Amino acid sequence: MTAVLIINGAFGIHINKGKCEQVPCVLCVGFQAGKNLSKVVDGVARIYGFELMQVAQAMDLQKKVNHRQLSPQNEQLLKALRKQVAYYDKDRLFTPDVEASTQFLMKF
């Protein structure tokens, strides 16, 4: 009889013909890799969300100061983002804006 008992992280106890040995558990390693990948994707999305906020601010300033026209696609993106994240003309805490921008990016 062969059985695998999953214990604590990436190792399990493999029981084969009465012998017990600790071996890497493929299921555990795969699950942990998936969890790690999810954390990486969340981190990258947060970075891109923050960058999107900065680009939107720059586009607004270009329109306001230099009277530049945006492409229809950029104008559409900016309008959609501004429904979630307001233009910042006064200093404020950006944590809620970064979260909103990240969520916007993940749904867009």
C-alpha positions in Angstrom: 0.0 0.0 0.0 1.3 3.5 -0.9 -0.1 6.6 0.8 1.0 10.2 1.0 0.3 12.2 4.1 0.7 16.0 3.5 2.3 17.8 6.4 3.4 21.4 6.8 4.4 23.0 3.5 6.3 21.3 0.8 7.1 18.0 2.4 4.9 15.0 3.2 5.4 11.6 4.6 5.3 8.9 2.0 4.3 5.5 3.3 5.3 2.5 1.1 5.2 -1.1 2.3 5.5 -0.1 5.9 8.4 2.3 5.4 8.0 6.0 6.2 10.1 8.6 4.5 9.9 12.3 4.2 9.8 13.3 0.5 8.9 16.5 -1.3 5.2 16.5 -2.0 4.4 17.6 -5.5 0.9 18.7 -4.6 2.3 20.9 -1.7 5.0 22.4 -3.9 2.4 23.2 -6.7 0.0 24.7 -4.2 2.7 26.9 -2.6 3.9 28.0 -6.1 0.4 29.1 -6.9 0.1 31.0 -3.7 3.4 32.7 -4.4 2.4 33.6 -8.0 -0.8 35.1 -6.7 1.2 37.4 -4.4 3.5 38.4 -7.2 0.5 39.2 -9.5 -1.1 41.3 -6.7 2.2 43.2 -6.2 2.7 43.9 -9.9 -1.0 45.1 -10.2 -0.4 47.5 -7.3 2.7 48.9 -9.0 0.9 49.3 -12.3 -2.1 50.8 -10.5 0.2 53.4 -8.9 1.8 54.2 -12.3 -1.6 54.5 -13.9 -2.5 57.2 -11.3 0.7 59.1 -12.2 0.1 58.9 -15.9 -3.5 60.1 -15.5 -2.3 63.0 -13.5 0.3 63.8 -16.2 -2.4 63.6 -18.9 -4.6 66.0 -16.9 -1.8 68.4 -16.5 -0.9 68.3 -20.2 -4.5 69.0 -21.1 -4.7 71.9 -18.5 -1.3 73.6 -19.0 -0.3 72.9 -22.6 -3.9 72.5 -24.0 -3.0 69.1 -25.5 -5.5 66.9 -27.1 -5.5 63.2 -26.1 -6.3 60.4 -28.4 -9.9 59.1 -28.1 -8.6 55.9 -26.4 -6.6 57.8 -23.8 -9.5 60.2 -23.2 -11.8 57.2 -22.7 -9.3 55.6 -20.3 -8.8 58.9 -18.4 -12.6 59.5 -18.0 -13.2 55.9 -16.8 -10.3 56.2 -14.3 -11.4 59.6 -13.0 -14.8 58.0 -12.0 -12.8 55.9 -9.5 -9.8 58.1 -8.7 -10.2 61.9 -8.5 -7.7 64.4 -9.8 -5.5 65.4 -7.0 -4.9 69.1 -6.7 -4.4 69.0 -2.9 -2.1 66.8 -0.9 -3.8 63.8 0.6 -3.3 60.2 1.6 -3.0 58.1 -1.6 -3.5 54.6 -0.2 -7.3 54.6 -1.0 -6.5 56.0 -4.5 -3.8 53.3 -5.1 -6.3 50.6 -4.1 -9.0 52.1 -6.4 -6.6 52.4 -9.3 -5.4 48.9 -8.8 -9.0 47.5 -8.8 -9.8 49.7 -11.9 -6.8 48.2 -13.7 -7.7 44.6 -12.8 -11.2 45.1 -14.1 -10.4 47.1 -17.2 
